[in-house]
């Protein structure tokens, strides 16, 4: 985008989303050694469930300006901005 002669504006946006879900179940089982019962492992049944998502938003903007005034004065400038947002 060039709103003024010698000026250029650039902008970008990106979004990334990551989701993770885990389900685990562990049943008990008996352990034997030499045909003889030793123990039950683990001692209790267990269940585990987890779900989460991570969202990353990123915005970048930059403005450059370049011009020569009265054929003697040269000016060149740059302005930039970046922001990151993380949501969990």
C-alpha atoms as one frame of an Amber mdcrd trajectory, in Angstrom:
protein
   0.000   0.000   0.000   1.401   3.435  -0.938  -0.827   6.243   0.465   1.795
   9.008   0.066   4.554   9.249  -2.526   7.668   7.625  -1.069   5.759   5.848
   1.725   5.117   2.123   1.846   2.975   0.304   4.406   3.141  -3.451   4.945
   1.093  -5.492   7.412   0.653  -9.195   8.090  -1.313 -11.383  10.468  -0.864
 -15.048  11.310  -2.761 -17.356  13.633  -1.732 -20.832  14.715  -3.856 -23.245
  16.715  -2.627 -26.410  18.411  -4.897 -28.893  20.184  -3.912 -31.944  22.154
  -6.074 -34.614  23.757  -4.861 -37.633  25.707  -6.807 -40.492  27.235  -4.988
 -43.178  29.214  -6.307 -46.164  31.088  -4.187 -48.624  33.010  -5.723 -51.841
  34.254  -4.235 -53.945  37.027  -2.452 -57.187  36.278  -0.986 -59.956  38.375
   2.746 -60.665  38.390   4.214 -64.130  38.825   7.699 -65.460  39.360   8.441
 -69.151  38.943   4.689 -69.803  38.737   4.067 -68.189  42.128   1.917 -65.074
  42.513   4.003 -62.082  43.599   1.699 -59.052  43.481  -0.924 -57.109  41.558
   0.471 -54.100  39.700  -0.504 -51.342  39.871  -2.522 -51.719  43.029  -5.475
 -49.749  41.592  -6.847 -49.069  38.120  -6.156 -45.583  36.824  -7.635 -43.311
  34.199  -6.133 -40.069  32.936  -7.642 -37.532  30.569  -6.155 -34.259  29.361
  -7.197 -31.693  26.764  -5.754 -28.311  25.973  -5.352 -25.895  23.141  -2.794
 -23.203  22.428  -3.584 -20.293  20.126  -0.889 -17.929  18.886  -1.814 -14.696
  17.121   0.902 -12.568  15.544   0.572  -9.149  13.918   3.360  -7.307  12.101
   3.298  -3.803  10.626   5.962  -1.640   9.080   6.088   1.770   7.421   8.972
   3.049   5.305   9.327   6.540   3.920  11.947   7.818   1.498  12.081  11.207
  -0.213  14.415  13.936  -1.437  13.408  17.524  -0.651  14.612  20.520  -2.702
  17.091  18.238  -4.518  19.471  18.472  -1.517  17.839  16.943   1.513  17.411
  13.188   1.547  15.329  11.455   4.206  14.698   7.764   4.758  12.848   6.348
   7.762  11.527   3.038   8.989   9.001   2.222  11.688   8.074  -1.330  12.662
   5.800  -3.052  15.143   5.229  -6.688  16.104   2.985  -8.244  18.702   2.470
 -11.864  19.762  -0.460 -13.141  21.773  -0.624 -16.585  23.349  -3.878 -18.022
  24.643  -4.041 -21.262  26.526
